[in-house]
Amino acid sequence: MAERSPWAEDRARAIVDDHRAMPGALLPLLHALQEEFGCIDEPAVPLLADALNLSRAEVHGVVTFYQDFRRTRPGRHVVKVCRAEACQAVGAESLLDHVKRTLAVSEGETTPDGAFTLEAVYCLGNCALGPAVMIDDTLHGRVGPARFDALAKTHRAEDPA
Amino acid sequence: MSTPRVFIPRDAAALSVGADAVASAVRAEAEARDLAVEIVRTGSRGLLWLEPLLEVEGPDGTRYAFGPMTPEAVPELFEAGVPAPDTAHPLALGPTEAIPYLADQHRVTFSRCGIIDPLSVADYRAHGGFAGLDRALTMTAEEICAAVTDSGLRGRGGAGFPAGRKWDTVRTAPGETKYIACNADEGDSGTFADRMLMEGDPFLLIEGITIAGLATGATEGFIYMRSEYPHAITTMRDAVALAEAEGWLGDGIHGTDRRFHLHVRVGAGAYICGEETAMLESLEGRRGQVRAKPPLPALEGLFGKPTVVNNVLTLAAVPDILAFGPDVYATFGVGRSRGTQPFQLAGNVRRGGLVEVPFGISLHDLVYRFGGGTASGRPVKAVQAGGPLGAYLPEHLFHLPKDYEAFAAVGAMVGHGGLVVFDDTVDMAAQTRFALEFCAIESCGKCTPCRIGSQRGVEVIDRIVAGEDRDANLALLDDLCTVLADGSLCAMGGLTPQPVRSALRHFPEDFDRPPHTGTARQAAE
């Protein structure tokens, strides 16, 4: 899992300067900031508004429109469980119930130990090998409850104690 | 004797079931035996139920398949000393091309996918790549547009609009600056063809987009990819950099004075950005809210300039049309649906994967002959065709030929070619509720029927299922569907009634269950 630095204005300004000249720079910039800091921190909004000559409301509107952009830092691993139709046809809903029960979180929440943030997503493009789960940027197919538990255990074991 | 070659996919679906572990096992076994073995990482052949599918090259170049491969089954591959097409191996499937699932297809767009190293320009060239672009470089813009029109190619994203006509509109539109915007925001559940192509044959897409540029006078293009596809994004970015380095993109395409620059952009988890005008808004850095049409994007699209917006599969079909001529492409298909369509078999299906065949194949052939029925072994109850906004079709409609007009005639759509199979444990009332819930979650919020009507629809279905004032609520739901279909700017609100109405029409029994009897799924458990 990538290191997530705390908010640092100098670093943020450097990222903004690298991207601001692109046409339609706001989405690439938000991705770059989230990649660096793990989320879109509040001070990012006026910084982006100023750099791109937009109002704060416009930037806020974009940040909140897209599912991907977070306002708080996630856990060490982000678990995305697909709940679209193709995965539903092979038991995605009961897998999601299992994940919620075993991690003791709901969608959008992070486990108390900070290991996992759970998200429900709609299609990971692995529709012939469902149920599909993505942990960080790695896709897993045919994930039943037992396989999910094994994956969760492996990821917890990899983390520093 | 030359170094034996083993092919293992690097496609995300293959990786999701352990392709990397298989590759490591092959490497370890070769090292333990002190053997030189070349491992080529390819795209997927699309026989996804057999992934990870490993192939061993025979002495005459024929590839022999083994799958679904496990690391434990790797040592046995070396029984004869070197990896050999040993048919005694318990996972041996014989020559890959002779597997009926593949042999019965007609691969055009996916002809190289799973065969070549996706990030080797030399491999792409050796398999006929860039022949279409080379041909296009000798033609006028008008001639290229005419060839695409003559081929009968229609937009593969779902709407089925004639591609040549769209290109010609952009070509003749006034203005110096024009754009190509490739829609790779493949958000429909049950579809993965765009992803497979971008991971397995990315230069084909680059070639198609560049030809679109030559045909319209656009010198800059964007591929808008969904963030749920990190692996495809990496592959596509690498491919663009390689194409630039080898003179197939940028200034001076293949030694000519023509230029085309291509950028990969990433969405941020909004399904609606697969709608063309929402995608343009997103590319411009705004909320993905749909625009009213007119103006057409072909006249006022990205940054207000004339823009070709095409799906991945549309653009990827173009190089072959140019290389072999529009007549060859038009010989495939039926009626006004010309060419081949990569269908995708997904959900509860025994042999899930990619099936590229000419239009006109029946749903029955796809689900049974290719798909082998359900994975669970239970009877098929319904197939959802064309993504989350597509109709749920019962078995008695499986004779329908896959063709835009035949599907439209029964209130269904081909869409992007995705088919999701459900067995008899599915509760259609729950699927209908989900369709409306999905619409409520993913609506961009611009049109009231979609933004609010979808939420009201969820509540109405809950009342119907609870047996509360059924007839009045069924009438209300039908009325709501009419408002959604007629009162929405785009397909999100406009087509959400398709799954709802089709489920109500074909599976009324699921909406009229006495309380407390439970669903078939609960009974099966």
Interface residues (C-beta under 8 A of the other chain):
Chain A: P23 G24 A25 L26 L27 P28 L30 H31 L52 E58 G61 V62 F65 Y66 Q67 D68 F69 K80 A84 E85 A86 C87 Q88 A89 V90 V121 Y122 C123 L124 G125 N126 C127 A128 L129 G130 A132 M134 D137 T138 L139 H140 G141 R142
Chain B: A12 A13 L15 S16 V17 L48 W49 E51 E186 G187 D188 S189 G190 T191 F192 R195 S227 E228 Y229 P230 H231 A232 R265 V266 G267 A268 G269 A270 Y271 S282 L283 E284 G285 R286 R287 G288 F303 Q344 L345 A346 G347 N348 V349 G352 G353 A375 S376 Q384 P388 G418 V420 V421 F422 D423 V426 Q431 F434 F438 I441 E442 C444
